[in-house]
């Protein structure tokens, strides 16, 4: 139901509707679904499969690189088929995100593993008054039965992984890559039992369904051979009536169709090498090989810390329950034999300390490549003082780090991401202070070094992002660097610990690594009114023209003790774009304004509201994810209903934004806005679907 409190600027909408077609900067190209994804079974217990398949989401997570000199803005431009989009399908709630080294970036306690802790994270870090609903959706699945939570009619959710021990598992996320403008499934190492070192202890690979989730994080070309990079969870194996997986997730790279699993740190113990995780995020060709960067386990976290590491589930809802004392014995069980470890349900909860790493791949490596540490875990200026696996305070936080992106700057790799630091007031790069926290970092080869080897990089924590102030008051929860370009410009985000303008804002920044002692520049209202005080944003990617894309709060409603804010994709043009007739240096736009061609119905652009941009290549093509209203939204406004606010009429789709070339006279036609807020009851274009995605976006990460 729509309440009668909506006021629209009628003149603005009439003018916008009369605007000539092609008054836009980007053309929206939807990526067609892979039909095999919808043909699979998903969690059949109490789920209508035909109805459920209509709720599969398709997310665009990145774009293939462009060749030198390619430019879609100039006359002649680009075909809509140019450049591959990579992404994934999603069915239901993810629970814990595939791309997170630890849950929601900041959880170096590694404690977020049940409904109550999901709720506490939401309440303390985002603050809306719907955290109870969000936590239940993430644990029990989207659309869970509010009258009988235990009936498992919800789609996805963390509980599905935890009860796989007795019920088996169905994958709900598949890595995808376009062929033309249609997605195809990317195969990984995970479907072949020969790629598992513990297969004898695990049993028989489950073959009647897909049990491995997967995502793609980067694609490229290695000496003429195409490759895909990503993360896959272990497949499940059956033995003696139980189902187990060897590890939570591993990075992968496919070079020219040949799959390779990326393993834990080479110096780790056998437990870590066998059951530890890895994540691969980005790669460049360096010294004749593919230099892949990411994160990998180097040691177990504390198995004695069962209070945090073991879920406190509800048996009255049929949730799986776990024994604290048995979990504490998992390391000893592995020492006895992998058979004992993988025959124990609690050992499926094993978690590890992780560091920023790289792998070198030449296209011919077989099976499981081991990771190399980027740098030593030592304090700056005191190489004898090492960061411990567990923090020096209460031994309850573990060391966590990950490399999220890499670029060649003057021919040498510059790696960015996050690391762990020991915090006391404004301390930086010191190993023996109070407690561990996650901080944005850069890794570089020293002057004179031209090869990458284990621990050969120097770590630098980005200055000006203090976790505490000089009086010891907490300022930030974490900071991470998300991308870097060949101009040595680093982008990232810093999460506020305290409320700012009614939100725990995640602020975006740009750091010029050419001037390493300078502090980052925050994207704030001095740059654009879109970057308002307290806005949450995520700077996802920057190309070599210094054009940034990401997502941003599109409204300033009260999020703390209120609701999740609506978000939209944006771009910030930091430097002039060669050949661009419409975008100039300093421009900041929501992408919905740059795709608006002034046509309400019967055209492509008004069918989409783009809520996240994830990648941009040097030719200017953007990967993104959008809400789609078939046939077009009701009007051109940013807040428009779909079909009058009907329920379940929008879909989430992957899109590619292709610049309209100069010969077609592209121009910006901002969408009109509604003069007053909309009160809604029930479904609608800003209803359950939008709020679910906003909750998911609020906790993410990706490169």
N, C-alpha and C positions, 0 to 999 in steps of 0.2 A: 504494500500500500504506500502511495506517495501522499504525504501531507501537503496541504495547500499553503506552503511557506516559501515556494520557489518563485524568485523574480529573475527574469532574464532580460538582458539588454536587447530588446526586439530589434532596434535599429542596427545594432552591431551584428546580429545574426542575419538580418536581411542583406546587409552589405556583404557579409562573408559569403552568403549563399549565392550572391550575384557575381562573385569574383570569378574571373575566367579560369578555366582548367589550366593545369601546368604551372599555376602560381605556387610553386613549391621548390625546394632545394634538393630533396631526396625522393626517389621513387621507392615504394614499399614492395618488396618481393617476398611473398610467403613461401616458406619451405614446406613442400608436401611431405606427408608422413610415410614411413616405411610400413606397408601393409602387414609385414610379418610381425611387427611389434604388437599390433592389435589382435592378431590371431592367437597369441599365447594365453595360457591360463594365468590368473593372478589370484592367489589366496582364495581358493574356492569355498572355504567354510563360510556359510551364511552370506555369500556374495553372489548377486545376479551377474554372471559374467558378461552377458550382452549389454546390460545397462552400464556396468562398470567400465567396459572398454571405451565408452564414449567420454570418460573422464580422464583419459590419458593426456598428459600435458607434454608439449614439445618445447624445449628450451634451446635457444641459440647461445652458445658459449664462446664463440670466437670465429675468426675469419682467417683464411689462408693468406700468407704474405704476398705482396705484389712485387713484380720484378722492377729493377731500376728503370726509372723514366716513365713508368705507367702512371697515368693521371686521368681519373674519370671526370674531373671537373672541366677539362678543356674540350673544345669542339671535337666531335667524333666519339668522345666519351668511352663508355664501357657497355657491353651487353649485360643483361640481367643474369646471364649464365656464368659470367666471369667470377672466379674466386669461389672457393669452397667454404661453406659454413659447417662448423662442427658443433655438436651439442649432445643432448640426451633426451630420451623419453623418461617421464616420471609417472608412476601410478600410485596415488595416495601420498601419505606423509612420509618424509624421509627418516624421521627420527633423529639420527645423528648424520651429519653431512659427509659425503664421500670426500670432499675437498678439504676438510678440516683436519689438521694434524692432531689437535685435541679439540674436544667439543667447543664450538662457538668461539674459536681462536684463543680464548683466555683461560680455559679450564686446565691449568697445570696442576690442580689437585686431581684431575681425572675422576671426578665424582659425579658428573651429570649422566646418570644411567637409569633413572626411574622417574615416575610422574612427579613426585614431590620435588625432586631436585631440578627437573625441567621448570616447574612452577617458580621455584626460588630464583633460578637464573633469570627468567622473564621479569619477575617482580623487581629484582635488584638492578637490572641492566636496561630494561626497556620501560617498564612501569605501567602499561595500560591496565585498565580494570577488567580485562578479559584474559588475564594470564592463566586462570584455571582452565578455561576452554581451550586455549592454545596448548597447554601442557598435555591435556588429555588427548587432543588431536594428534600431537606428535608421538605420544606413547601408544594410544589405542587405534590410531588411524583416522583419516578424514571421514566425516559422516558417521562416527561411532554412535551407537544407540544410547542416548542419554538416560533411558529408562532401564537399560540392562547393559552396562558397559562391558561386561564380560562375554557378551555373545559373539564378539569378533566380527561384527558386520562392518566395522571401520576398515578403510582402505589404507594399507601400509601400516607404518608405525613401528617404533622401536621394539614393542612387545613381540613382533613377528620374529625378530632375530633371536630374542632371548628364549622363546619357546620352540625354536627350530630343533633343539636337542631331541624332542619327542615328536614334533609335528612336521619336520622337514621344512623346506623354505622355497619360496617362489621369488625370483628376482623381480624388482619393481623399477629398475633404472637400467637403460641400455645405451651404450655409447653409439653415437650416430655421426655420419659424415655424408655430405651431399655428393651425389652424382648428378650433374646438372643442377636442378633445384628440387631434387627429391632426396630425402634422407635414406641411407642404407646402414644396416647394423655393422659396427666395427667389431670384428672378431679379436679375441685376446688369448693370451696363454692359458687363461683360467679354465677352459673347457677340456684340457688334455691332462689326464692324470700323470703323464710322464713329467710334467712340470712341477710336481710336488715332491719335495724331498722326504716327506713323512707319509707317503701314500700307503706304505705297508701297515703303519699304525692306524691310519685313518679308515681304511676299508675300501669299499667300492664307490667310485664316483657316481653320484646320482645322475642318471642319464635320461630320465623321462620328462625332464623339465629344465629350464634355465634357472640356476641357483646363484649365479655370480652377477652382482651389480657392477656396472662400469660407466665411466665418463671419459670423455676426451678433453685434454687440456691444451694441446698444441698440435699443429700439423706443419709440415715443411718438406724440404727436399735436401737429401744428402748425396752430393755428387751425382745428381740425376736420378736418384732413387727416392720415391715418395715415402714419407714416414708419418705415423700417427703416434702421439704420446698421450698417456692418460693414467688412470687409476682403476683397478679392478679389485673387487672383494674375492676372497677365496671361494671356490665352489664347495658344496657340501658333499660329504662322503658318508655312506651308511655302513654300520657294523654293529651286530648284536642288538638291533632294535633302536639304536641311537643314531643321530646325525650330527656331524661335527665338521668344522672347517679348520684348516691349518693355521690361518692368520686372519686378521680383520681385513686388511687391504694391502695391495702391492702396486707400485708403479709398473707401467709396461711401455714398451716401444715396439712398434711394428715397422720394420724397414723393408720396403718392397714386398709387403705381405708376410714377412717372416716374423713370428711373434717372439718377444723376449721379455722375461720377467726381471724386474729390477729389485735386487735384494737389499738386505740390511747392511750395516757398516761391516767392512771386512774384518775388523779387529774385535767384533762382538763375540760373546760366548755362544754356545750352540743353541741354547734356549732362545736367545734373541734372534739368531740367524734363522731359526726354524719358525718361530711363532710371532716374531716382530713384524712391524709394518714398514711400508715405504710409500711415498707419494712422489710422482713426477709431474712437474709443472711447466717447464719451458726448456728450450734447447737452442743452440747455435752450432754452426759448423766451425770448428777451431782446430788448427794443427792437423787438418786432414781427417778428423773424426767428429762425430756428433757429441757435443758436450751437453749432457742432460743434467738439469739442476732440480733439486727437490728436497725431500726430508726423508730420513730413515732412522730406524731404531739402532741405538748403540748399547743399551743396557736395560734390564728389567726395572720397572718402578717397584715400589716397596710392597711385596706381597703380604707383609705383616699389617698393612694399613687396610684391613678389611672393612672398617667402619665407613670409609669413603668409596672404596673400589667395588663393593658388593651392593647390588640394588636392594632396596628395602621395598619389595613388591607386596601386593595385596592378594593373599591366597583366596579370600572370599570372592574375588572376581575371576578366579581361575588363572591368575598370573603365575608364571614360574617363580619358584623361590630357590634361594641358594644358601649354602652353609658357609658362614664366616670362617670357621675353623678349617674346613676343607680347602677353601681358597688359599689360606695361609700356607698350605702344604704343597701348592702347585709347583714351585721351583724344585722342591725335593722330589716330587713325583717325576718331573722331567729327568732329573739326574738318575733316578732309578731306571726309567725307560720311557721313550715316547709313547709306548702303548699305555702306560699308566696315566700319563698326562692327558692323552686324547680320549681316554675312557672315563674322564672325570668332568662332569658338567661345569663345575666352577672354573676350571682352567680355560674355558672359552671366554672368560671375562678378563684375561691377562692383558695388561697394558704396560707400556714401555716409555723410557726416556728417548727423545728423538733429537737429532741435530741436523743442521743444514749440510747438504752433501751434493756431490756430483757423480755421475757415471760417464764413462767414455764408451761409445758404441761405434764400431766400424762397419756395421752391416752384416758381419759374418759371425758374430759372437753367438754362442749357443746357450740355451737354457737360462741360467740365473746369474746376472752380472752383479757383483758386490759393489757397495757404495764406498766412496772416498769422502772423508771429512773435508769440508772447505777450509777450515782453519782449526787451530788448537783452541781448546776451551780454557783460556788463561786470561788473567786480568791485564789490561793495558799497562805497559811499563813495568810489569812484574811477571815475567813468564814462568816463574816458579810457583805462582799462586794459581791453582786450578779451580775452575767451577766444578763443584761436586755434582754427582747425579741427582742427589736430593738436596734441597735448600738447607743452609746452615742454621735456620731458625728451629723448626720443629720436624724437619725431615718429611714434611707432608706434601710439599710441592716438588715436582720433578722438572729437570732441565728439558726445555722444549724449544726447538728452532726449526726453521724451514726456509728454503730459497724459493721464491715465488716467480722470479723473472730474471732473464739474462739478456744482455745486448753487447755487441762488439763496439767498444768506444776506442777509436784510433787503433783498431785491429786487435784489441785485447778484451777479454770478457769482464764485464762488470755485472755482478750478481746482487740482487736485492731481495729482501724478505723480512724475516724477524728472527730475533735471538732471545735468549734469556739473560737477564742481568740481575744482580743482587742489589737491592734498593735500600737506601737510607738517605732521606731528604733529597738533595740534588746530586747525589753520587751518580757516576756514569762509568761503566766499564770496570767495575770493581767486583771481585768474586766472593768477598767474605762479609757482606753487610747483612741486613736484617732478613729480607724475604725475596723470593724470586718473582719477577714479572716479565712480561713479553714486551720487547722494544724493537722498533724499526731499525733495520741494519743494512749496510752495504758491505760487500766483500770484493776485494780487488787483488790482482797479482802485484807484488812489489815492483818497483822500478827496476828495470833490467831483466826481469823474469819473462820468459816467452813461452813457457810450458806449464800446463796444469797437472799437478801431482797432489797426492794426499797431504792435507794441511798446508798447502803452498799459498793459500790466499790469506790476506790480512782482513780481519773483521773490524768494522767501524760502526759504532752505534750512532745513529743520526742525532746530532745535538738539537737542543731547543724543544725536546719533547719529554720533559721531566715527568716522572711518575708521581713524585711528591714535590711540594714546594719547600722553601728553606726552613719552614717551621715543622716539617714532617707531616703536613696534611696531604692526603691523597688527592691528586689532580686527575690522573688518567688511569683507566683500567688497563689499557694496552695501546700500542701503536704498531703498525705494520707498513712496510713498503710493498706496493702491489705491482708496480711495473717500472721499467726504465727504458729509455730510448738511446739511439746512437749519439745524441747530443749531450748525454750524461745528465738528463733531466729525470728525476725520480719522483714518482707520485705515490701517495699512500693515504692512510687514515689514522686518526688518533681518537680513541673512545673516551669520552668524558666519564669520570667517576661520579661527579655531582651533577645535579639537575641544572640545565641552562635553558631558559625560556621554555620551560615545561617539557623538556625531554632530556634523556641521557644521550646527548648528541654525539654522533660519530662525525668528526670534522675531517674534511679532506685537505691535503697539503701537497705542495710542490717543493722539492728540494733540489737545488742546483749543486750537483756533486762536483762541478768544476771549481766551486768555492766551498771546500769541505768544512770550513769553520763557521760558515753562515748558518743561521737558523732557517727552517722551512718557512715558506709563505703559505698561510692558511687561505683557503678559498672562502672569502667572507663578503660582507656587503660592500666593502670598498672596491671589489671587483665587479659585482653584479648584485642587484636586489634579489635575484633567485637564491643567492647564498646568504639567506637571512640568518640572524642570530638564533642559535639553537637548532639549525637545520641538520638533519641526518643526511649524509651522502656517502657514496662509495665511488672513488675514482678507480675504474677498472682497467683502463688501457690508455696508452699514449703512443702516437705514431711519431715518425721522424720529422713530421711537419709541426710537431708540438701541439697537436690537436688531441684533447682528452675527451673520453666518453665514460659514462657511468650512470648512476642513478642518484636521485635527489628527492627530498621531501618536496611535494608540490602544494602543501598547505601547512599552516602553522597552528592547527588545533592543538589543544592540550593532549599530549600523549601520556604523560605521567598522571595516573588516576583518570585517564580518559580513554581514547581509542588509538589504534595504530594510525599513523598518518598515511594518506595516499602518496605514493611515490611515482615518479616518471623519469624516463631516461633523459639525459642532457648531454650537451657537448660544450666544451670551452675551447675557443680558438686562441692559443697563446701567441702564435706567430702567423704571419701572412701565409695563406695557402696558395701555391702557384696555380694560376689559372682559374681560381674561384671568383665568380662574378657576384656572389651573394654573401659569402662569409668572409669577414675581415678580422684582422688582428684585434683581440679584445672582446669579440662577440661571445656571448653566453646565451644559449637557447635550450628550451625543452625540445626534444626531437619531434614531438607532436606538432609543434609550430612549423618545423621545417618540412614536414610531410603533408601539410594541409594544402590541398589544391582547390578548396572552395566549393566542392561538390558534396552535397549531403548524401544523396542516394544514387545508386547506379554506377558508382565508381569505386576504385580500390581503396584510396587513402583513408576515407572516413570509416572504414570497417575496423580500424586498428587504433588502440591506445597503447603506446609503447612504454612499458614500465621499467625496462632495464636494458642498457647497452653494455656489451661485454667485450667488444674488440673492434679495432679499426686498423686497416692497413694503410700504407703510404699512398695508395691510389685513392683513398678516401672512402672506401666501402666499409660499412659498419654492420656488425652482427648484433642482434637484439632479440628480445622476447616481448610479446605483446598480448593483450587481451584482444580477441576478435569477436565482433558482432556481425554475423552474416547479413549481408545486404546493406550494412551501414548503421552507425549509431543514429539516434533520433534527431540530433542536430550536430552542429560543428563545435560546440563548446567542449572544453576540457573535461567537464563533469557530466557529460550527457549520459542519459539512460540508454540501455539497449532494449528495444522492444517494450518501451514503457516501464522498464524496471522488472520485467518478468524474471522468474528464477531459472537458473541453469540454462541460460541461452548463450552465454559467453563461453569461449574456449581460450586456452592458453596455447599460443603457437610461436614457432621460431620464425624470424623474419631477417631479411637482408635489406639494408638501405643503400641504394645505389645513387650516387650523385647525378643530378640532371645536368647535362653538359651545357656549356656556355652558349651553344648555338640555339638552345631552346629558351633562352632568357629566364633562367631560374630566379625566383625572388621569394622573400619571406612574407608569409601571410599568417600572422599570429592568430591562433584560435581565440574566439571570443570567450569571455568568462561569465559565469552566472553571478548576479549581483549579491545574492544571499546564499547562505549554506542550505543544503538540502537535508531535510529530515526524512529518514527512510524507515519503513517497518517491513521486515521480511527480506526477500531477495532483492536483486537488482544489480546494476553494474558496479556498485561499490559495496556489495553484500558479502556473503560468505566466501565466495571465490577470491575476491580482492583482498579481504582481510587475512585469509589464509596465506596468500602469497606475501603480503606485507609482513606478516610474522616471520615467514621463512627468510625474506630478504634481510630483515633486521639482524639476523644472526649469521650471515654468510660471510663468506670469503671466496674469492677466487681470483685467479689470474685469468 
